[in-house]
Amino acid sequence: MNGTNPGQELRNFLKELYPHNYNNTDFKEIESFISEIDSALIANGNFFQIVYESSINYMVRRFINTAEYLKRKYESDEFPPEKFVEELRRFIIKATRIPRDKTEKLLVLLQACLQSKGRKVKPPRKKRLLKEYQAKNELRCYICGKDLDEQESEIEHIWPRTMGGATEDFNLKISCSICNDKKQHYIDASDFHYEQICLVSDKSDENFSKEMKKEYRIAVWAKSDYSCTVCGEPASIVGTLNFGRINPDDSWHFLNTEAYCDEHTPE
């Protein structure tokens, strides 16, 4: 993506406020606890990272949805026009411990996210984008790599519109209806229920395809931005990405499963 989504700006803002090395005793204890689990699982920092990213995404969702809640409650004829912003500011000050000198910045970011949330893809833009992808011979779902025709193609927000994603070309791609539906409003790989992705089946088992359900597949593909882990070629170019394990002696779980093109699939 070449542009910036308000939701991304909000996430970056929160990461600056609460980085890994946040100087807080309680946080350090939690950080140590997560690090110990990471070490126990020999996750090489990947478990720690996914917990951190997931927690930041929780904050993003919590703030945006609370702002939407307050907007619905106070933007009506019953209240003066400035009431919503006043209540949102009051929420940030009274119901959170966000540093007071960051209140106005957060307020601006949340308002921008809500504006993006209300913008949908209009038919002319969809028609133009479909023609552009068709001209490049790239009418494939960017998530699963399935070949599409114009009728089954949908325009999907890479960064979810409901989470402050812009309805601009840089944040829009072609997808199939199934992937568009199953991706839902997840921001990235860490936003999925990664803790549930731990299969008992092996790839050769009959139940593997069923157990590795669509949501799990999308979560794993999202780890490498829907591209081959080795060469970086996207599914929209090379087609459906396969799954391979980092450690072939371990089970098929979220941290051990990566996406590969046909050429680079390890097993």
C-alpha positions in Angstrom: 0.0 0.0 0.0 1.4 3.4 -1.0 -1.1 5.5 0.9 -2.0 5.7 4.6 -5.2 4.5 6.2 -6.5 6.4 9.3 -6.7 3.1 11.1 -3.0 2.5 10.4 -2.1 5.9 11.7 -4.1 5.1 14.9 -2.2 1.8 15.3 1.1 3.5 14.7 0.2 6.1 17.3 -0.7 3.4 19.9 2.6 1.6 19.1 4.5 4.7 19.8 2.7 5.1 23.1 3.1 1.5 24.1 6.2 0.0 22.5 7.8 -3.3 23.7 10.0 -1.5 26.1 7.3 0.5 27.8 8.7 1.6 31.1 6.0 0.3 33.5 6.6 -2.3 36.2 3.4 -4.2 35.7 3.9 -4.3 31.9 7.5 -5.6 32.4 6.0 -8.5 34.5 3.6 -9.3 31.7 6.3 -9.0 29.1 8.5 -11.4 31.1 5.6 -13.8 31.4 5.0 -13.8 27.6 8.7 -14.0 26.9 8.9 -17.1 29.1 6.1 -18.8 27.1 7.8 -17.8 23.9 11.0 -19.4 25.2 9.2 -22.5 26.3 7.7 -23.0 22.8 11.0 -22.1 21.1 9.1 -19.5 19.2 12.1 -17.2 18.7 10.2 -14.1 19.6 7.3 -14.8 17.2 4.8 -15.6 19.9 5.8 -12.5 21.8 5.4 -10.4 18.6 2.0 -11.9 17.8 0.6 -11.2 21.3 1.9 -7.6 21.1 0.4 -7.0 17.7 -2.9 -8.6 18.6 -3.1 -6.4 21.8 -2.5 -3.3 19.8 -5.2 -4.3 17.3 -7.6 -4.8 20.3 -6.9 -1.2 21.3 -7.5 0.0 17.7 -10.9 -1.9 17.6 -11.9 -0.8 21.1 -11.3 2.9 20.4 -12.9 3.0 16.9 -16.0 1.0 18.0 -16.4 3.1 21.2 -16.1 6.3 19.1 -18.8 4.9 16.8 -21.0 4.0 19.8 -20.7 7.6 21.1 -21.3 9.0 17.7 -24.6 7.1 17.3 -25.6 8.1 20.8 -24.9 11.8 20.6 -25.1 12.8 16.9 -28.9 13.5 16.8 -31.3 16.4 17.0 -31.5 16.0 20.7 -28.0 17.3 21.3 -25.9 20.3 20.0 -23.5 19.5 17.1 -20.4 19.6 19.3 -21.8 17.0 21.8 -20.3 13.9 20.2 -16.7 15.4 20.2 -17.2 16.5 23.8 -18.3 13.1 24.9 -15.5 11.4 23.0 -12.9 13.7 24.6 -14.5 13.0 28.0 -14.3 9.2 27.4 -10.6 9.4 26.5 -9.8 11.6 29.6 -12.1 9.8 32.2 -12.2 6.2 31.0 -8.6 5.7 29.8 -5.1 6.5 31.0 -3.9 7.8 27.6 -1.4 10.6 28.3 -3.3 13.9 28.5 -1.0 15.6 26.0 -2.0 12.9 23.5 -5.8 13.4 23.9 -6.4 15.7 21.0 -4.2 13.7 18.7 -6.2 10.5 19.5 -9.4 12.5 19.1 -8.4 13.6 15.6 -7.4 10.1 14.5 -10.6 8.6 15.8 -12.7 11.1 13.9 -10.7 10.3 10.7 -11.3 6.6 11.2 -15.1 7.2 11.5 -15.1 9.2 8.3 -13.3 6.4 6.5 -15.8 3.9 8.0 -18.7 5.7 6.3 -17.2 5.7 2.8 -18.1 2.8 0.4 -16.8 1.8 -3.0 -18.9 3.5 -5.6 -19.9 1.6 -8.8 -17.7 3.8 -11.2 -14.6 3.1 -9.1 -15.3 -0.6 -9.0 -15.8 -0.7 -12.8 -12.6 1.2 -13.4 -10.6 -1.1 -11.1 -12.0 -4.2 -12.7 -11.0 -3.0 -16.1 -7.5 -2.1 -14.9 -6.9 -5.6 -13.4 -8.4 -7.2 -16.5 -6.0 -5.2 -18.7 -3.0 -6.5 -16.6 -4.4 -10.1 -16.8 -4.5 -10.0 -13.0 -8.2 -10.8 -12.4 -7.4 -13.1 -9.5 -8.4 -13.0 -5.9 -5.5 -11.4 -4.1 -6.2 -13.6 -1.0 -6.6 -17.1 -2.4 -5.3 -16.6 -6.0 -8.5 -18.0 -7.6 -9.1 -16.9 -11.2 -12.1 -14.7 -11.5 -14.4 -13.3 -14.1 -15.9 -9.8 -13.9 -19.2 -11.1 -12.4 -17.7 -12.9 -9.5 -15.1 -10.3 -8.7 -15.5 -8.1 -5.6 -13.6 -5.0 -4.4 -12.1 -5.7 -1.0 -10.5 -3.3 1.5 -7.1 -4.5 2.4 -7.2 -2.6 5.7 -10.8 -3.0 6.7 -13.1 0.0 6.2 -14.7 -0.6 9.6 -11.3 -0.2 11.2 -10.4 3.0 9.5 -9.4 1.7 6.1 -9.5 4.2 3.2 -11.7 3.8 0.2 -8.9 4.7 -2.2 -7.1 2.7 -4.9 -4.1 1.9 -2.7 -6.3 0.1 -0.2 -8.5 -1.8 -2.6 -8.0 -5.1 -4.4 -9.9 -7.8 -6.2 -11.2 -10.7 -4.2 -13.6 -13.6 -4.5 -16.9 -13.4 -2.5 -15.8 -16.2 -0.2 -12.5 -14.6 0.8 -14.2 -11.2 1.1 -16.7 -12.8 3.5 -14.3 -14.9 5.6 -11.7 -12.2 6.0 -14.4 -10.1 7.6 -13.0 -7.1 9.5 -9.7 -8.6 10.5 -6.8 -6.1 10.3 -3.9 -8.5 9.7 -2.7 -12.0 10.7 -2.4 -11.2 14.4 -6.1 -10.1 14.4 -7.4 -13.6 13.6 -7.9 -16.2 16.3 -4.4 -17.5 15.9 -4.6 -19.3 19.2 -7.2 -21.7 17.7 -5.0 -22.6 14.7 -3.4 -25.9 15.9 -4.4 -28.9 13.8 -4.4 -32.6 14.8 -4.4 -33.7 11.2 -1.4 -34.1 8.9 -1.5 -32.9 5.3 -1.9 -36.4 4.0 -5.0 -37.0 6.2 -8.5 -36.9 4.8 -9.6 -34.3 7.4 -6.8 -31.9 6.8 -8.6 -29.7 4.3 -11.7 -29.6 6.5 -9.7 -28.9 9.7 -7.7 -26.2 7.9 -10.8 -24.2 7.3 -11.0 -21.0 5.2 -10.5 -18.6 8.1 -7.3 -20.4 9.1 -6.0 -20.4 5.6 -6.6 -16.7 5.2 -4.9 -16.1 8.6 -1.7 -18.0 7.5 -1.7 -16.3 4.0 -2.0 -12.9 5.8 1.2 -13.6 7.7 3.2 -12.9 4.5 0.7 -10.4 3.0 -0.8 -13.1 0.7 2.5 -13.7 -0.9 5.1 -16.6 -1.1 7.3 -16.5 2.0 10.4 -17.3 -0.1 10.1 -15.2 -3.3 7.5 -12.7 -2.3 5.3 -13.3 -5.4 1.6 -12.5 -4.5 -1.3 -15.0 -4.9 -2.8 -12.5 -7.4 0.1 -13.4 -9.7 1.1 -17.0 -9.0 -2.3 -18.4 -8.0 -3.3 -20.2 -4.8 -0.5 -20.4 -2.2 0.3 -23.7 -0.6 1.1 -24.5 3.0 4.4 -25.7 4.5 5.8 -26.2 7.9 8.9 -24.4 9.3 9.6 -27.5 11.5 8.3 -30.6 9.8 8.4 -32.5 13.1 5.9 -30.1 14.7 2.2 -30.0 14.1 0.4 -27.6 11.7 -0.1 -24.6 14.0 -0.2 -20.8 13.3 3.5 -20.1 14.1 4.7 -23.2 12.3 2.8 -22.8 9.1 3.9 -20.5 6.2 2.6 -19.8 2.6 4.5 -20.8 -0.5 4.1 -20.7 -4.2 4.3 -24.0 -6.1 8.0 -23.5 -6.9 9.1 -23.0 -3.3 6.7 -25.3 -1.3 9.0 -27.4 1.0 6.9 -30.5 1.3 
